[in-house]
Amino acid sequence: MLYPTRHYLPSPPPPAEARQVETAAAALLTAQKPVLIAGNGVRIAQAYDQLRRLAEMAGLPVATTAAGKGCFAETHPLALGVFGTFGTAAANACVGEADLVLVIGSKLSPSDTAWENRALLDPTRQSFVQLDIEPRNASWNYPAEHVLIGDAAILLDQLIEEVRSRSGDRRQQAERRVAAHRERLGYFNDRAYFADNQPILPQRVIGELQRNLPEDAIVTCDAGENRIMMTHFYQTKRHEGFLQAAGSGPMGFGIPAALGAKLVHPDRPVVAVCGDGGFAMTMNGLMTAIEQDIPIITVVFNNKALGWVLHGSGRFAAEFNDFNHAEIAKAMGCRGVRVTDPAALGPALREALAARAPTVIDVMTSLEVTFADITSQLAKDASPRRR
């Protein structure tokens, strides 16, 4: 039996002081090129609607941290996608030019901020407004001129009330800024979404997911290079449609997270995306899927390697034999399909969605594209390895 979590959680903190909210809102409305960065704290507070309303009212382009991906639909005209080390070029450009940065639910760790590259975030030329429930996160890495401590949903409601009658045409201005960055630098339009290479390129796998999953689908990501690819190339269609572990090194997260998401949202399709290494760690979760009738879909990026390790450190203990994960899944009682032809992936996804049974799609993917290929030049320039 699943019980509502509200019975186990502490009472929400009180609202911020009215004067603090007023001065923070004034800073937002006087900025010429503000930008909003949404972190995982938005998800924890379930503040999706408040985030969208504030962004629209105050005219704020929205980037997210990697952990915050899924808090804001990346199809929204104010969306920039993930920023930072593995972010989109549009997000990094818009954040870098900002004169004010509103940070919600993130302490802006070095991995988020391209190793604190000052071309991206720099408090000597940018003002920071930070909202967080944890006081220690405020000004953790960057000094914030305005700090509001509390639940993100409550704080955002307070800011919305302050800016409601003073927004003017700021939304239209912000949408034009976002559109200009997208047009100049590209935005989820990689040609490899349609590539016919064999083994299959990760971008083609992600392109098929985008084209075939319905808008209300939930995708859970494992750790490793596959997650980096999904963070960079997968475009979310609505909030609460993308989940990944907020920390580092959580291999095996994808399948258990998908099981949990499906239990909470039984009417929504749920897809776990993992590498072959992560699949091997928690594939026993598929036994639970069979026993408890939890019809998740698992897509395995099977490149016969730990891609992150192989491309980052070398071949030692990073390569696998050719294991057929579809056949392993069938032995457990799941549906299993191995895909080697990119043209077969779309039909395999559609059949899995229609089957409403635990299904594993084992996709033979290429090692040609690496995490280094999508690492921002900002991160490369500021990496500790270059110091």
Residue, then its C-alpha position, 0 to 999 in steps of 0.5 A: m500500500l502506498y500512502p501520501t508522503r505528506h504525512y511523513l514530511p515536516s510542515p513547510p517553512p513560513p513565507a519569506e518576509a514581505r520586504q525581502v520579496e518586494t526587493a527581489a521582485a524589483a531587482l527582477l523587473t529592473a534587470q535588462k537581461p534576466v535569466l532563471i535557473a531551475g534546479n531539483g528544488v523545484r521538483i521537490a517542492q512540486a512548484y512546476d506551475q509556479l515556475r512557469r507562471l513567474a517566468e511568463m509574467a516576469g519575462l524570464p528565459v528558463a534554463t535548468t541544471a542537469a538535476g532540474k531537467g524536467c521541471f520546465a517543458e523544453t518545448h516552451p517558448l521561454a525554454l533554453g534546456v540544460f545549461g552548464t557543462f553538458g548544456t545547450a549552446a543556447a542556454n549557455a549563451c543566454v546565461g552568460e549574457a545575463d545581468l541578473v540570475l534568478v536561481i531556484g532550488s540549486k546551489l550551483s555546483p561546479s559540475d553545473t556551472a562549467w567548473e565555475n567558468r566566469a564567462l558563464l556566471d560571474p558575480t562581478r557583472q551579474s546580480f544573483v537572486q537565490l531561492d532555496i529551502e536550505p540556508r546553507n545553499a544560499s551563496w554556496n558558490y556565488p554571492a547572492e544579493h537577494v536570498l529568500i529561504g523557504d519552500a520554492a512553491i511558496l516563495l514563487d507564489q509570493l514573487i508572482e503576486e509582486v510582479r503580477s501587475r508590473s510585467g508589461d511586455r517582458r514576456q514577449q521580449a524574453e521570448r524574442r531573446v530565446a528565439a534568437h539564441r535558438e536560431r543562431l546556435g540550434y536547439f534540439n535539431d541535431r541532424a543525427y536524430f535521423a542518422d542511419n548509422q549502424p551501430i545506432l548513434p545515441q542521437r538516433v535512439i533519442g530522436e526515436l524516443q522523442r518522436n514516439l513517446p506521448e507527451d505525458a510519458i515519464v523517462t527515467c535515466d540511469a548514470g553514465e554516458n547514456r545519461i549525458m546524452m539524454t540530458h543534452f539531446y532529449q527534449t522534454k515535452r512537459h514538466e515532470g516527464f524526466l527523472q534522473a538522480a540528483g547526485s553523481g555515480p548512481m548507476g542502476f537508478g533507471i529501472p527502480a526509478a521507473l518502477g516507482a514512477k509507474l506506481v505513482h502514475p499508473d496511467r502514464p507510460v514510463v520508460a527507463v533509459c540505461g546503459d548496459g552497465g546500469f542494466a546489469m546492476t538492477m535488471n532484477g527489478l524486472m522480476t518485480a515488474i512481472e510479479q507486481d504487474i508494473p508495465i515499464i519499458t526499458v531501453v538499453f543503450n548497448n555499446k558493450a562498454l562503460g562508455w563514461v569510463l572507456h572514453g574518460s579513463g581507457r579500456f581497463a575494466a570498461e568493456f563487456n561481452d556481447f550480452n543479449h539483454a532482450e533474451i535475458a528479459k524474455a527469460m524473466g518473463c518480459r517482452g524482449v526485442r533486440v534492435t540493430d537497424p535504426a528503422a526498427l526502433g520506432p516500431a519497437l517502441r510503438e509495440a512496447l507502448a501498446a503491449r502494456a507489459p514489461t518490455v526491454i528494447d536492447v539497442m545496439t549503439s555506437l561508441e563513436v559519439t562520446f561525452a567529450d563531443i557534447t561537453s561545453q567549450l566553457a567546461k573544457d576551458a575551465s576544467p581542473r585537468r587544464r589547471 
